[in-house]
Amino acid sequence: MSALRFCVEVLRSGTVQGLGLNGQPDAWEAKLGQGYVDDVRKGRMRRDFGLVELSFLRGSEGWQCIELSLQIHRLAMGEVDVVPNFLIGKFGKFESRIKFDDLEGMLATEGIHLDRIGDRIQEPHARFSIAESGAIVHVLTVEAGGVGRPGIGDVWSISVARDFPRRAVPIS
């Protein structure tokens, strides 16, 4: 239940252990370690720690984090270095999947309600939002394909973004 507890914490706070959208790249490195890949293009940077992925825009005051995402589907890949050591130290070994029903149930016990974003009828994901933390949960509505891959009802990813109000509006 370590991955589940971690996700609940992120969904409650909109942060990873207190570090959120105000965090600079060096603060993220200090928190999660040096096991990341940077993809920098035209004033944008994606910093990929495996499970945790960040997007930055370069502004007049340096890099500004515009999105924090948890790539939950990567846990099913079974790669050793997907979860940063800092998080393993805090939460223990992460399970390979998170069922949406389990996540929703644990959030409900903490008084946190998910709102369904009524769109993407033909898409492979259903979306749910938490306005208080600015988070969106993406849940698979189709099989991802292959043994050991996430399936229907599994959480695919979680994102916290500066433009949450725009993203949380149903797409018509």
Secondary structure, 3 states (H helix, E strand, C coil): CHHHHHHHHHHHHCCECCECCCCCHHHHHHHHCCCCEEEEECCEEEEECCCEEEEEEEECCEEEEEEEEECHHHHHHCCCCCCCHHHHHHHCCCCCCCEHHHHHHHHHHCCCCCEEECCCCCCCEEEEEECCCCEEEEEECCCCCCCCCCCCCEEEEEEEECCHHHHCCCCC
